[in-house]
């Protein structure tokens, strides 16, 4: 029987109990909640533009996947929410700094607003731990 496990990283403050989990693993599948560049511990947004906010989010995703025993390249699906879809190239530029090999499949959605007016980007992901490993030579 496969059970779900909450994945924690010392680099990311978890929300108070009873709200949501930033990351859950069910077997080798890891689900990452919609992350933003907001630090709930410090109660502040960590970056002011789409590029820098996306970088913060991808850093957090990498930390969570490391804690889960994988790598950021194990992400197979991303959903990106932008308050201004014309800034998509800023997010793509940040994404190219974190991923190698086959990039994840991705949906891009323009939204009217996120939870705070200074938040411009939110990204969620699904990963399969070990999927980015290179096959061994036989």
C-alpha positions as CSV (number, residue, x, y, z in Angstrom):
1,X,0.0,0.0,0.0
2,X,1.3,3.4,-1.0
3,X,1.0,6.2,1.6
4,X,1.4,9.9,1.4
5,X,4.3,11.6,3.1
6,X,4.7,15.3,3.8
7,X,8.0,16.6,2.5
8,X,9.7,19.4,4.4
9,X,12.8,21.5,3.7
10,X,14.6,23.7,6.1
11,X,14.8,26.3,3.3
12,X,11.0,26.8,3.2
13,X,8.7,27.8,5.9
14,X,5.6,25.6,6.1
15,X,2.1,27.1,6.6
16,X,0.5,26.8,10.0
17,X,-1.2,23.3,10.5
18,X,-4.5,22.8,9.0
19,X,-4.1,25.1,5.9
20,X,-2.1,23.2,3.2
21,X,1.1,21.3,2.6
22,X,3.8,22.7,0.4
23,X,4.8,19.2,-0.8
24,X,3.4,15.7,-0.6
25,X,4.9,12.5,-1.9
26,X,2.8,9.4,-2.8
27,X,5.3,6.7,-3.6
28,X,7.7,8.2,-6.2
29,X,5.2,10.9,-7.3
30,X,5.7,14.3,-5.6
31,X,3.1,17.1,-5.7
32,X,4.3,20.6,-5.1
33,X,1.7,23.2,-4.1
34,X,1.4,26.5,-5.9
35,X,4.5,28.3,-4.6
36,X,5.1,32.0,-4.6
37,X,8.0,34.2,-3.7
38,X,6.3,35.1,-0.4
39,X,8.1,34.1,2.8
40,X,5.4,33.4,5.4
41,X,8.0,33.3,8.2
42,X,9.3,36.8,7.4
43,X,5.9,38.0,6.1
44,X,7.4,39.6,3.0
45,X,7.7,39.1,-0.7
46,X,11.3,38.1,-1.6
47,X,11.5,39.6,-5.1
48,X,9.8,42.4,-7.1
49,X,9.6,41.2,-10.7
50,X,8.5,38.0,-12.6
51,X,12.0,36.8,-13.3
52,X,13.3,37.1,-9.7
53,X,10.0,35.7,-8.3
54,X,10.3,32.7,-10.6
55,X,13.9,32.1,-9.5
56,X,12.8,32.1,-5.9
57,X,10.1,29.6,-6.6
58,X,12.4,27.3,-8.6
59,X,14.9,27.4,-5.8
60,X,12.2,26.4,-3.4
61,X,11.1,23.6,-5.7
62,X,14.6,22.3,-5.9
63,X,14.9,22.3,-2.1
64,X,11.7,20.4,-1.7
65,X,12.7,17.8,-4.3
66,X,16.1,17.4,-2.8
67,X,14.3,16.7,0.6
68,X,12.2,14.1,-1.3
69,X,15.3,12.4,-2.6
70,X,15.1,13.7,-6.1
71,X,16.2,16.6,-8.3
72,X,14.4,19.5,-10.0
73,X,14.8,17.6,-13.3
74,X,12.4,15.0,-11.9
75,X,9.5,17.5,-12.4
76,X,7.3,16.3,-15.3
77,X,4.5,18.9,-15.1
78,X,4.4,22.6,-14.2
79,X,1.5,25.0,-14.1
80,X,2.5,28.6,-14.1
81,X,0.1,31.4,-13.0
82,X,1.0,34.9,-14.1
83,X,-0.8,38.2,-13.4
84,X,0.6,39.6,-16.7
85,X,1.0,36.9,-19.4
86,X,3.2,39.3,-21.5
87,X,6.0,38.6,-18.9
88,X,6.1,34.9,-19.8
89,X,9.6,35.2,-21.3
90,X,10.9,36.4,-17.9
91,X,9.6,33.1,-16.3
92,X,11.0,31.0,-19.2
93,X,14.4,32.7,-18.7
94,X,14.4,31.7,-15.0
95,X,13.2,28.2,-15.9
96,X,16.1,27.7,-18.3
97,X,18.5,28.3,-15.4
98,X,17.1,25.4,-13.4
99,X,16.2,22.6,-15.8
100,X,18.3,20.5,-18.1
101,X,17.4,17.7,-20.5
102,X,13.8,17.3,-21.4
103,X,11.9,20.3,-19.9
104,X,8.6,19.5,-18.0
105,X,5.3,19.8,-19.8
106,X,3.8,23.1,-18.8
107,X,0.6,25.1,-18.8
108,X,0.6,28.9,-18.5
109,X,-2.4,30.7,-17.2
110,X,-3.0,34.4,-16.8
111,X,-4.8,35.3,-13.6
112,X,-6.4,38.5,-12.5
113,X,-4.6,38.4,-9.1
114,X,-2.7,36.2,-6.7
115,X,-3.1,36.3,-2.9
116,X,-1.1,39.6,-2.5
117,X,-0.8,42.5,-5.0
118,X,3.0,42.2,-5.0
119,X,2.9,38.6,-6.0
120,X,3.2,38.2,-9.8
121,X,4.0,34.5,-10.3
122,X,2.8,31.2,-8.7
123,X,4.0,27.8,-9.9
124,X,2.9,24.3,-9.0
125,X,4.5,21.1,-10.1
126,X,4.4,17.3,-10.2
127,X,7.5,15.2,-10.1
128,X,8.4,11.5,-10.4
129,X,11.4,10.8,-8.3
130,X,14.1,9.1,-10.3
131,X,12.6,10.0,-13.7
132,X,15.5,12.2,-14.7
133,X,18.1,9.6,-14.1
134,X,20.1,8.6,-17.1
135,X,19.7,4.9,-18.0
136,X,22.8,2.8,-17.2
137,X,24.8,1.4,-20.1
138,X,24.3,-2.4,-20.4
